[in-house]
Amino acid sequence: MSTPLRAAPVRAAGVLLIAGVLSGCGASAAREDGASAAGRGFAAALAAGDHRAACALLAPETRDAVEEDAKGPCGPALRELGLPPSGAARGVDVYGRDALLRMTGDTLFLSQFDDGWKVTAAGCVPRSTDEPSSTNSWPSKDSSRSGSAPT
């Protein structure tokens, strides 16, 4: 059984998605490409069994949560999670500094940090509505993220 990674609050992500749609802000192709490349890199590292590289593509708070839950280093902890194979990218939506990358076997959530795009959640079950599962528990904030709003 696979266990989803924990990251930013689901409600906050929903609010960000709605706010982005209502404000009409669009993402540049470069930001979409950056988010997509980071997500595909994470998926490729997992598929190759390179859990150390996959951990490097996790947001700091997500990596900390994985290690805390497993009571051990990220690499072995990520391997033990048994995340589903992601498959091919189907589309990316970028809203400000957050992105949702839909893949054939997974949906990844990413955030943009000073050093690039990082995965904040993975192992999400794809749904026709692309809504995150309400059964996940998520840490509340990643203070290392540049430009993050207070929660």
N, C-alpha and C positions, 0 to 999 in steps of 0.2 A: 504494500500500500504506500502510495506516495504522500508526503507531507508538504503542504505549501510553505514557502518562505514567508516570513512576516516582515512588514515594512510600514509605510505611511498609513494613516487612518483611512479606512474605506470611505467614510463619510466625507472626509476632506477631499479625497480624490474625486468623488461624485460632484462636490461643490465646485472644484476646479474645472471639471469637464463642463458643467452647466455654465459656469461663468465665462469660460472660453467661447462656448457656442453663442451665448447671449451677447457678448461684446464683439463678436464677429472677428476676433483676432485670428489670423492665419499663421501657420508656421512656415518658415523659409525651407526651401529644399535642403539646404545645408544642415539645418537642425533635424529635419526628418531623416536625412541620410546618417547623421551622427547617432541618433537614437537607435535607428535600425541596425547600424553596424555594431554598436555595443551589444544589443540584444542577440544578434546573430553570432557574435563572437562568444558570448556566454553560452549559447546553445551548442556551438561547435566545440568549445572546451569541454563541456559535459559529455558530449557524444564521443569525444576522443579519450575520455577518462582523465583529462587534465584538470583535476579539481582545484589545484593551486591557481591555475590561470582563471578558472571560473570564479574563485573567491576574490581575485583581484578586480573582477568586474562587478562585484557586489557593492552597494552603497555601504558606507562605514557602519551605520546603525543596523543594517540588515546582517552584515557579516558578524557583528557583535552578538546579535540575537541568535544566529545559527550556532555560534560557539558557546554561548551561554546555555542554550537549550540542550546541546550535546555534552556540555561540560568537557569540551576538548577543542582542538584546532579545527579551523574551518574546512580544510580539505577532506579529512576523513568524515567530518560531520555532514558535509554536502553529499559525499558518496552514500552515506547511510540514509539520507532522506529519500533516495530512490526517485528523484524527479523524473517525470515522463519525458520521453524524447520529444523535442520541440518541433521538429520537421521544418518545412519551408516557411518563410515569412509570407504572410498574406496581406499585410497592410500595417501602416503605422499612423497613429494620430498623435500630434504634438500639441499640447496646451501649455503655453508659457514654458516653464522649466520641467514639465512632467510629460511623459509619453506612455502610450499603450501600444505594444507591438503584438499583433495577432499572428500566431503561427498555427500550422495545421494541427499540432498536438499540444499546444500550450498558449497561454497569454502571459506576456511579461509586462511588468510595470517598471518604468525607468524614471530617473530624475537627473537633471543636469547639474553637475558640480563644477567647481573651478577647474578640476583636472579631467573633465569630460562626463559623458553619460554613464550612469551606473544603474544596475538592476536593483530595484527596491522590493520586488515580489516576483516569484516564479512558482510553477506548480499549480497555477490557477486553472481550474477546469473551464475550457471554452464553452460558452453558451451562445445561443443564437442572438441574445440581446447584449452580449459582451459586458454583462454586469459582474463585478467581483462577488465572490461568495460572501455571505454575511456571517458565516461560521468561523472565519479566520479571526485571530486576534493580532493586532498590529501595534508596534511601538508608536508612541505619540509624536515624536519629533526627532529630527536629525539636525543638531545644532551646527554641524560642520558644513552644512550646505550653504553656499553663498546665496544671499538674496532670499532666504526663506523667511516667510512671515511668521510672527509669533502665533502660537496656538493657545 
